[in-house]
Amino acid sequence: MRKDIFFPADILLPGDGGDNEAWSVIACDQFSSQREYWERVRRRVGGSPSTLNMIIPEAYLDDLDEANEIAKISGFMDDYLGRGMFREVQDSFVYVERTLSGGGVRKGLVGAVDLEEYEFSGGDAAILASEGTVLDRLPPRIRIRKAAALELPHIMTFIDDVGGTVIEPLAEKAGRLPLLYDFELMEGGGRLKGMRVGGNDAQDVMAAMRALHDSNKTLMIMGDGNHSLAAAKAYWDELKQGLDDTERETHPARRALLEVNNLHDPAIEFEPIHRVVFDVDADVFISAFEKEMPQGAGVDYNLQLVARGERQEALRKSAVSASAGCIGDMIDAVQAFLDEFVGKVGARIDYIHDAEAVERLAANEGCVGIILPGMGKSEFFETVAAIGIFPRKSFSVGHARDKRYYMECRRILESGV
């Protein structure tokens, strides 16, 4: 029998009577080219305690002084802890029901994974990355984690649980599980409900996870938050060098809090992550793209290029096909072309989760949008088995507003405020 890699944790939640809607904001890597979204969030939060004060939205990364922002984040965490603002749910999982913007309910389980069992560069491990890790994106995240008393995850990972043995039994028990929170999320994010899973129920979860792991060499594959978990792993690998064997076993930074989802949950949907290229001649770009996409081998995938019309009064849409052995190889071909083209002309790429947002951005002069096809669930594990990992920014779990919102926190320092 394989050893445990997923554990209950001492989870921190905002105290009773707080404004949960203001507290809980969407993952920092969403709406990265739409600052108006984050300005609305800032206005909604106002002076209320909020996870917004403990993250750096990627929409602002280019304009902020990193050291100053990290100091602010650390200060807010220490202040919230010092004021006794949290309630602690000890030695527990949190069973989560997320009502999505379209009405479906996604079921998840929040707990802590052992970072010793995770690899983000491929190979044999119980927990694997699903996308390529951009190593130069890790240092800022590592510096934030080093200075932080708390972690607050937007990470989601998948298990391939066809029989519904781990999470689904909790849905049947939901009526008797202690309610921790239940509220509407801001900005059309749907509803979030969380219930405590402790005692024998937690032991049942761990037993089911062990049994699933016995039949699957790789137990979990990352869905969202690849770089956040990779930063946690890199920080732990650095930190543990100065610890003795006992400290390595017990240090809180060895684990990372995240949400586990069953790939076979009907509410789990894969959405493509589209591309927008800025500061290019649209005609030159489109011509080069059409010429370089592979043809005639494997599956034909249909893409759409979007740019301003010749008379600038309407969008111009062009259908382009690309052939590849699997969807991961197709995305790799697209990304390889973009990296080379952008490097030559000094353009810029952004990665957008919403096709409508791509069209709005592509209506600007010097912009081209690339709308990628969606991915079937069967292709997820098949691609990881075939090529190891997806190219970076290959897919998203659901629509942009259905991404994970920050809610739970956990201490990652041995001692704190």
C-alpha positions as CSV (number, residue, x, y, z in Angstrom):
1,M,0.0,0.0,0.0
2,R,1.3,3.4,-0.9
3,K,1.8,6.1,1.8
4,D,-0.5,9.0,2.3
5,I,0.2,12.2,0.3
6,F,-3.0,14.1,1.0
7,F,-3.9,15.2,4.5
8,P,-6.3,17.2,6.7
9,A,-4.9,20.5,7.9
10,D,-5.4,23.2,10.4
11,I,-7.4,25.6,8.2
12,L,-8.0,29.3,8.9
13,L,-11.2,31.0,7.8
14,P,-12.4,34.6,8.5
15,G,-14.3,34.8,11.8
16,D,-18.0,34.6,12.1
17,G,-19.9,37.8,11.2
18,G,-17.3,38.9,8.6
19,D,-18.1,39.9,5.0
20,N,-17.2,36.7,3.1
21,E,-18.0,38.3,-0.2
22,A,-15.4,41.0,0.3
23,W,-13.0,38.5,1.8
24,S,-13.1,36.0,-1.2
25,V,-11.6,37.2,-4.5
26,I,-10.7,35.4,-7.7
27,A,-7.3,33.8,-8.5
28,C,-4.6,36.4,-9.1
29,D,-3.9,35.2,-12.6
30,Q,-7.4,35.9,-14.0
31,F,-8.4,39.0,-16.0
32,S,-4.7,39.8,-16.4
33,S,-5.4,42.3,-19.3
34,Q,-8.6,43.7,-17.8
35,R,-7.7,46.1,-15.0
36,E,-11.2,47.4,-14.9
37,Y,-12.2,44.0,-13.3
38,W,-9.7,44.5,-10.5
39,E,-10.7,48.1,-10.0
40,R,-14.3,47.0,-9.4
41,V,-13.0,44.4,-7.0
42,R,-11.0,47.0,-5.1
43,R,-14.0,49.3,-4.8
44,R,-16.2,46.4,-3.6
45,V,-13.6,45.4,-0.9
46,G,-13.0,48.9,0.3
47,G,-11.5,48.8,3.8
48,S,-12.8,45.3,4.6
49,P,-10.5,42.4,5.4
50,S,-9.9,40.6,2.2
51,T,-7.6,38.1,0.4
52,L,-7.2,40.9,-2.1
53,N,-4.7,42.4,0.3
54,M,-2.6,39.2,0.4
55,I,-2.1,38.7,-3.3
56,I,-0.7,40.5,-6.3
57,P,-3.1,40.5,-9.3
58,E,-1.1,39.8,-12.4
59,A,-2.8,42.7,-14.2
60,Y,-0.5,45.0,-12.2
61,L,2.8,43.0,-12.1
62,D,4.5,45.3,-14.6
63,D,3.8,48.5,-12.7
64,L,4.4,47.5,-9.0
65,D,7.5,47.6,-6.9
66,E,7.8,44.0,-5.9
67,A,9.6,44.4,-2.6
68,N,7.1,47.0,-1.5
69,E,4.1,44.8,-2.4
70,I,5.6,41.8,-0.7
71,A,6.1,43.9,2.5
72,K,2.4,44.9,2.2
73,I,1.2,41.4,1.9
74,S,3.3,40.2,4.8
75,G,2.0,43.1,6.9
76,F,-1.6,42.4,6.2
77,M,-1.1,38.7,7.1
78,D,0.6,39.6,10.3
79,D,-2.1,42.2,11.1
80,Y,-5.0,39.7,10.4
81,L,-3.3,37.1,12.6
82,G,-2.5,39.6,15.3
83,R,-6.1,40.8,15.5
84,G,-7.3,37.3,16.0
85,M,-9.5,37.7,12.9
86,F,-9.4,34.0,11.9
87,R,-11.2,31.0,13.3
88,E,-9.2,27.8,13.1
89,V,-10.8,24.5,11.8
90,Q,-8.3,21.9,13.1
91,D,-7.3,18.7,11.5
92,S,-9.9,18.8,8.8
93,F,-10.6,18.8,5.2
94,V,-13.2,21.2,3.7
95,Y,-15.8,19.7,1.3
96,V,-16.6,22.5,-1.2
97,E,-19.6,22.9,-3.4
98,R,-19.1,25.7,-5.9
99,T,-22.2,26.8,-7.8
100,L,-20.8,28.0,-11.1
101,S,-22.0,30.9,-13.2
102,G,-23.8,28.6,-15.5
103,G,-25.7,26.8,-12.7
104,G,-23.7,23.6,-12.3
105,V,-22.2,22.6,-9.0
106,R,-18.5,21.6,-8.9
107,K,-17.5,19.4,-5.9
108,G,-14.1,19.7,-4.4
109,L,-12.0,18.8,-1.3
110,V,-9.6,21.2,0.3
111,G,-6.6,19.6,2.1
112,A,-2.8,19.6,2.1
113,V,-0.4,17.7,-0.1
114,D,3.1,16.5,0.7
115,L,5.4,18.5,-1.6
116,E,8.0,15.7,-1.4
117,E,5.6,13.7,-3.6
118,Y,5.2,16.4,-6.3
119,E,7.4,17.1,-9.4
120,F,6.8,20.0,-11.8
121,S,9.4,19.0,-14.3
122,G,8.1,15.5,-15.3
123,G,9.2,12.1,-14.2
124,D,7.7,9.6,-11.8
125,A,5.8,11.2,-8.9
126,A,2.4,10.9,-7.2
127,I,1.6,14.5,-8.1
128,L,2.6,15.8,-11.5
129,A,2.3,19.2,-13.3
130,S,0.1,19.3,-16.3
131,E,1.7,22.2,-18.1
132,G,5.2,23.3,-18.7
133,T,6.6,25.5,-15.9
134,V,8.2,28.8,-16.9
135,L,11.1,28.9,-14.5
136,D,11.6,32.7,-14.6
137,R,8.0,33.1,-13.2
138,L,8.9,31.3,-10.0
139,P,11.3,33.6,-8.2
140,P,8.7,36.4,-7.4
141,R,6.3,33.7,-6.1
142,I,9.1,32.1,-4.0
143,R,10.0,35.5,-2.6
144,I,6.3,36.1,-1.6
145,R,6.1,32.7,0.0
146,K,9.3,33.2,2.0
147,A,8.0,36.4,3.6
148,A,4.4,35.0,4.1
149,A,3.0,33.7,7.4
150,L,0.1,32.2,5.5
151,E,-0.7,30.5,2.2
152,L,-4.0,30.9,0.5
153,P,-4.4,28.7,-2.5
154,H,-6.1,29.0,-5.9
155,I,-4.6,25.6,-6.8
156,M,-6.9,22.9,-8.2
157,T,-5.7,19.4,-8.9
158,F,-7.4,16.3,-10.5
159,I,-7.8,12.7,-9.5
160,D,-9.0,10.1,-12.1
161,D,-11.7,8.6,-9.9
162,V,-14.1,7.0,-12.3
163,G,-16.0,5.2,-9.4
164,G,-16.5,8.4,-7.4
165,T,-14.9,7.0,-4.3
166,V,-13.2,10.0,-2.7
167,I,-15.3,13.2,-3.0
168,E,-18.7,11.9,-4.1
169,P,-19.5,10.1,-0.7
170,L,-19.2,13.5,1.0
171,A,-22.0,14.9,-1.1
172,E,-24.2,12.1,0.3
173,K,-23.1,13.1,3.9
174,A,-23.4,16.9,3.2
175,G,-26.6,17.2,5.2
176,R,-24.8,16.3,8.4
177,L,-21.4,17.9,7.9
178,P,-20.8,21.1,9.9
179,L,-21.4,24.2,7.7
180,L,-18.4,26.5,7.6
181,Y,-19.5,29.1,5.0
182,D,-22.2,29.6,2.3
183,F,-22.3,32.9,0.4
184,E,-22.5,34.5,-3.0
185,L,-19.2,35.4,-4.7
186,M,-18.5,38.8,-6.1
187,E,-18.4,39.6,-9.8
188,G,-20.8,36.9,-11.0
189,G,-18.6,34.1,-9.6
190,G,-21.6,32.0,-8.4
191,R,-21.9,30.6,-4.9
192,L,-19.4,29.0,-2.5
193,K,-20.4,26.5,0.2
194,G,-17.9,24.8,2.5
195,M,-18.4,22.0,5.1
196,R,-16.0,20.6,7.7
197,V,-14.8,17.0,7.2
198,G,-13.1,15.7,10.3
199,G,-12.9,12.6,12.5
200,N,-14.0,9.4,10.9
201,D,-15.2,11.2,7.8
202,A,-11.6,12.5,7.3
203,Q,-10.2,9.0,7.8
204,D,-12.7,7.6,5.2
205,V,-11.4,10.2,2.7
206,M,-7.8,9.2,3.4
207,A,-8.5,5.5,3.1
208,A,-10.3,6.1,-0.3
209,M,-7.4,8.2,-1.5
210,R,-4.9,5.5,-0.6
211,A,-7.0,2.8,-2.4
212,L,-7.1,5.1,-5.5
213,H,-3.4,5.6,-5.3
214,D,-2.8,1.9,-5.1
215,S,-4.4,1.6,-8.6
216,N,-2.9,4.7,-10.1
217,K,0.9,5.3,-10.0
218,T,0.2,9.0,-10.5
219,L,-2.6,10.0,-8.1
220,M,-3.0,13.7,-9.0
221,I,-2.4,15.9,-12.0
222,M,-2.5,19.6,-11.7
223,G,-5.4,21.6,-13.1
224,D,-5.0,25.2,-12.1
225,G,-2.1,26.9,-10.2
226,N,0.8,25.0,-11.7
227,H,3.2,27.9,-11.0
228,S,2.0,28.5,-7.4
229,L,2.5,24.9,-6.4
230,A,5.9,24.8,-8.2
231,A,6.9,27.9,-6.2
232,A,5.9,26.1,-3.0
233,K,7.9,23.1,-4.0
234,A,11.0,25.1,-5.0
235,Y,10.8,27.0,-1.7
236,W,10.5,23.8,0.3
237,D,13.5,22.2,-1.5
238,E,15.5,25.3,-0.5
239,L,14.3,25.5,3.0
240,K,14.7,21.8,3.9
241,Q,18.5,22.0,3.3
242,G,18.9,23.7,6.6
243,L,16.6,21.3,8.6
244,D,17.4,18.1,10.4
245,D,15.4,14.9,9.7
246,T,12.8,15.6,12.4
247,E,12.2,19.1,11.3
248,R,11.8,18.0,7.7
249,E,9.0,15.7,8.7
250,T,7.1,18.3,10.7
251,H,7.7,21.7,9.1
252,P,4.4,23.2,7.9
253,A,6.0,24.4,4.6
254,R,6.5,20.8,3.5
255,R,2.8,20.7,2.7
256,A,0.7,22.9,0.5
257,L,-3.0,23.6,0.7
258,L,-5.1,23.0,-2.4
259,E,-8.4,21.8,-3.8
260,V,-8.8,18.3,-5.2
261,N,-11.5,17.7,-7.9
262,N,-12.6,14.5,-9.6
263,L,-11.9,14.7,-13.4
264,H,-15.2,12.9,-13.9
265,D,-17.4,15.4,-12.1
266,P,-20.0,16.5,-14.6
267,A,-19.4,20.2,-13.6
268,I,-15.7,20.0,-14.6
269,E,-15.2,21.6,-18.0
270,F,-11.9,22.3,-19.7
271,E,-11.8,25.6,-21.4
272,P,-9.0,26.6,-23.9
273,I,-6.6,29.4,-23.0
274,H,-6.5,31.7,-26.0
275,R,-3.7,34.0,-27.1
276,V,-3.7,37.7,-28.0
277,V,-0.6,39.1,-29.7
278,F,-0.1,42.9,-29.4
279,D,2.0,45.3,-31.4
280,V,2.0,43.3,-34.7
281,D,1.0,43.9,-38.3
282,A,-2.1,41.7,-38.4
283,D,-1.7,40.8,-42.1
284,V,1.9,39.8,-41.7
285,F,1.2,37.8,-38.6
286,I,-1.8,35.9,-40.1
287,S,0.0,35.1,-43.3
288,A,3.0,33.7,-41.3
289,F,0.7,31.7,-38.9
290,E,-1.2,30.1,-41.7
291,K,2.0,29.1,-43.5
292,E,3.7,27.6,-40.4
293,M,0.9,25.5,-38.9
294,P,1.6,21.7,-39.4
295,Q,-0.7,19.9,-41.9
296,G,-1.5,16.4,-42.9
297,A,-0.4,14.2,-39.9
298,G,-2.7,13.1,-37.1
299,V,-5.8,15.0,-36.0
300,D,-6.9,18.2,-37.6
301,Y,-7.6,20.9,-35.0
302,N,-9.6,24.1,-36.0
303,L,-8.4,27.5,-34.8
304,Q,-9.7,30.9,-35.4
305,L,-7.7,34.1,-35.9
306,V,-9.4,37.4,-35.1
307,A,-8.2,40.9,-36.1
308,R,-9.6,44.3,-37.2
309,G,-11.2,44.3,-40.6
310,E,-9.5,46.1,-43.5
311,R,-11.8,49.1,-43.1
312,Q,-11.7,48.9,-39.3
313,E,-15.5,48.7,-38.9
314,A,-15.7,45.0,-38.1
315,L,-13.7,42.0,-36.9
316,R,-12.0,39.8,-39.5
317,K,-12.1,36.1,-38.6
318,S,-10.0,33.5,-40.3
319,A,-10.3,29.7,-39.9
320,V,-6.9,27.9,-39.7
321,S,-6.3,24.2,-39.2
322,A,-3.3,22.5,-37.6
323,S,-2.5,18.8,-37.6
324,A,-1.0,17.0,-34.6
325,G,-0.9,13.6,-32.8
326,C,-2.7,15.0,-29.8
327,I,-4.0,18.4,-28.6
328,G,-0.9,19.0,-26.5
329,D,1.3,18.7,-29.6
330,M,-1.0,21.2,-31.5
331,I,-0.7,23.7,-28.7
332,D,3.0,23.2,-28.7
333,A,3.2,24.0,-32.4
334,V,1.2,27.2,-31.8
335,Q,3.3,28.3,-28.9
336,A,6.6,27.6,-30.7
337,F,5.5,29.8,-33.6
338,L,4.4,32.6,-31.3
339,D,7.6,32.5,-29.3
340,E,9.7,32.7,-32.4
341,F,7.6,35.4,-34.1
342,V,7.3,37.6,-31.0
343,G,11.1,37.3,-30.5
344,K,11.7,38.6,-34.0
345,V,9.4,41.6,-34.0
346,G,9.3,42.6,-30.4
347,A,5.6,41.9,-29.9
348,R,3.9,40.9,-26.7
349,I,1.6,37.9,-25.9
350,D,-1.2,37.6,-23.3
351,Y,-3.1,34.5,-22.4
352,I,-6.9,35.0,-22.2
353,H,-9.5,32.6,-20.8
354,D,-12.6,34.1,-22.5
355,A,-13.2,34.1,-26.3
356,E,-15.3,37.3,-26.0
357,A,-12.5,39.1,-24.3
358,V,-10.1,38.0,-27.1
359,E,-12.4,39.5,-29.6
360,R,-12.7,42.8,-27.7
361,L,-8.9,43.0,-27.4
362,A,-8.3,42.0,-31.1
363,A,-10.5,44.9,-32.2
364,N,-7.6,47.2,-31.2
365,E,-5.1,48.2,-33.8
366,G,-2.0,46.0,-34.0
367,C,-3.6,43.1,-32.2
368,V,-4.5,39.5,-33.3
369,G,-6.4,37.0,-31.3
370,I,-6.0,33.2,-31.6
371,I,-9.0,31.3,-30.4
372,L,-8.1,27.7,-29.7
373,P,-10.4,24.6,-29.6
374,G,-11.5,23.0,-26.4
375,M,-10.2,19.7,-25.0
376,G,-12.1,16.6,-24.1
377,K,-11.6,15.1,-20.7
378,S,-10.2,11.9,-22.1
379,E,-7.4,13.9,-23.7
380,F,-6.2,15.2,-20.4
381,F,-4.6,12.1,-18.9
382,E,-3.9,10.7,-22.5
383,T,-1.7,13.8,-23.3
384,V,0.2,13.6,-20.0
385,A,0.8,9.9,-20.6
386,A,1.9,10.6,-24.3
387,I,4.1,13.7,-23.9
388,G,4.6,14.2,-20.2
389,I,3.2,17.7,-19.8
390,F,1.1,20.1,-21.8
391,P,2.7,23.2,-23.1
392,R,2.3,26.2,-20.8
393,K,-1.1,27.9,-20.8
394,S,-2.8,25.0,-22.6
395,F,-6.2,24.9,-20.8
396,S,-8.3,26.3,-18.0
397,V,-10.8,24.6,-15.7
398,G,-14.1,26.3,-16.7
399,H,-14.8,29.9,-17.6
400,A,-12.8,32.8,-16.2
401,R,-15.4,33.6,-13.5
402,D,-15.6,29.9,-12.5
403,K,-12.0,29.8,-11.4
404,R,-11.2,29.2,-7.7
405,Y,-11.7,32.1,-5.4
406,Y,-9.4,32.5,-2.4
407,M,-11.1,31.5,0.9
408,E,-9.1,29.1,3.1
409,C,-5.7,29.9,4.6
410,R,-3.0,27.9,6.4
411,R,0.1,28.9,8.4
412,I,3.3,28.0,6.7
413,L,5.8,29.3,9.3
414,E,6.7,27.3,12.4
415,S,5.8,30.2,14.5
416,G,4.0,33.5,13.7
417,V,2.1,36.3,15.1
